[in-house]
Amino acid sequence: MRRLVIATRNRGKLEEIRQILSDLNISVESLSDYPGIEEIEETGETFRENALEKAITVAKHTEQVVLADDSGLVVDALGGAPGVMSARYAGTGASDSDRYRKLLAAMESVPDDQRTARFMCVVAIATPEGRTWTVEGSVEGAITREPRGKGGFGYDPVFLVPELGLTFAEIDAKTKNHMSHRARALAKSVPMVEEALSI
């Protein structure tokens, strides 16, 4: 069976990607299957740069086709922050709760009609030979005033999807995996994954 390595150790993200790619007849591995690979620092200034860096680095180490993503929350009232710093917004070792609570504090005085935001995701695919592909997905929303819901991960409890009236943490996994920024980018990436695995 063809193998695809997902360049993450985040179990929530891995499960989401696994479900979205479940129609492909492939074996999905993660960085947990390759303990010798050290954490890859995200030094890029854009989601695309970070995703490509991870995919290329892991493809060289594993000699497998690799899918990596970089995603984050872009908040208009904060000038695009936390952006590429989404995972490090509250410092190293911070929890999801630490990050979204820092965000809510930063937006305390922002009026409801100015709390627009979007989740952005860039998916990069790399082969051991150095071929690469990238695609982008996004979903528009708004930042709540309090966390809502028990599902999801990251900033999901404070990201409201206006047409549903629910946060990403309040909707079921199937719905989220159909409409999330990562789902949209991954859906676009399927032909590229197929191409990369057939080389």
N, C-alpha and C positions, 0 to 999 in steps of 0.2 A: 504493500500500500504506500502511496506517495505521502511524504511527510512535510508538514509545514510547521515551522517554529514561530511561536508568538513571542516577541521580545518583551515579556513582562513577567513579574512575579506576583502581580496583583491578582488575587484569586477572583475577585468580583469582575474585573475587566476580562480575565481569561474566560470565565464562564459565559459572559455576554458575547464575546467573540465566537466561542465554540458554538453557541446556539445559532448565531446569525449565519455561520458557515456550515451548519449541519447538513445542508443538501449536497455539499461536495463530498466525494468519496475519498477523504484524506484522513491521515492520522495527525492530530493536533498536539504539539508539544509546547512547553514553555521554558523559560529560563530555569525553572525549578528542576528540569531534567538535565540541566547543564550547570552544576554547582561551581564549576571552575571559572565561569565567566563572572568577572567582577561587575559591580554596579556601574552603569554607563552614565557619566555626568551629562546633564542636559545643558550645554553651553551655547546653543543656538539662540538667535534673536527672534526666530519665528517657529511656529509649530512644524512647518515643513522641514526646516534645518534639523530640528531635534529628531523628528521621525526618521529622516534619512540617515542621520548619524547612528542611531540605534540599529536600524535594519542592516546597514552596511557592515558595522562592527560585528554584530552577531552572526551574520552570514559567513564572514571570514572565519570566525571561531568555530562554528558548528559544521561548516561546509554543507549547509542546507539552505533551502529557500526560506526566507524570513519575512514575516509581516510585523511591522512596528507601527505604533501610532503615537502621536502626541496630541493631547487635547487639553482644553481648559475653558475657563469661563471668562468671557469678555463683557465687562460692565461699562456701559456708556458714561454713566455719571462719574466713574472713577478713571476716565481717560483710557479705557481699555484694560485696566487692571482687573483681576490679577493676571490675566493673559497667560503667557508662557511660564509665569511664576506660580500658576495655580496650585501646584503640588507643594510648593515651598513658601506659600504666602504667609504662613504663621511661623516659619522657621523650621529647621531640621528636627525631625522627630515629633512634629505636631500631629495631632489626630484630625480626622475629618471634622469633628465638632469644633476643635480649636480654629480651623480655617474658616468655616462658615460663620462662626460667631465673631471672628475678627472682621469679616466682610459686613455682617449686619451692623456692627458697631461703626464701621467707616461710613455706612449709608444711613445712619440713624436720622439725619436731618434732610434726607433726599425725599421730595414729595412722591406720592404714589405714581403720578403720571410721568415721572422721570427715572423710574427704576428699571428701564429696559436693559436687556442683556441677551446674550446668546452663548450657547455652548458651541465651540468649534472643535473639529477633529481633522487631522491630516493623517491618512494611512499611507505608509511607504512599504514597498515590497522590494527586496533585494535578493539577487542570486549570488552564489559564491564567486561567480565569474565577474561580478560587478555591474550587472544590468539592474536598473532601478525604474520604478514607477511610483507616482504619487497621485492621490485623489483627496478631495476635501468634502466634508459634510458639515452642516450647521443646523441648529434649531433655535428659533427665536422664543424669547420668554421675558419674564420679569422677576425681580428679586422680592421675595416676601419680607415681612417684618419679623416673623418668627419661623423657626423650623417646623415643618409639617410632614408627617409620614414616617414609616419605619423601614421602608425598602430602599433599594439603591445603595449608592455610596458617594463619597466626595461631597459635592455641593448640591446633590439631588434634593435634600430636604428644604432648600431655600429657593429652588428654581421652579417658578410657576409657569405652566403651559396655559396661556390665556384661554385657548379654545376648549380646553378640558376643565379649566377651573381647579386643576390639581397640580401638585408639585410632582417632580420625577420620583420622589420617594413615596408618593401616594398611589401611583399607577402600577398595575401588575407588570411583571417582567416581559410578558409577551407584547403588550402594548408599547412599552418603552423600547424594546428591541426592534420594533417596527418603525419608530419615529425618531429615535435619538440621533444626535450628531454622529456618533460612532456607527450606528446602524446605516445611516445614509452614506457615509464614506465607505463602509465595508461592502454595501450593496454595489457601489460603483467599482469596487476593487476586485469583485469575483472574476471577471474576465481576465484581469491582469494576473491574479493568483493562478488561474488555469494556464495562462500562457507561460508564466515563470516555471510552473511545475512540469511543463511539457518540453522544456528546452533540454 
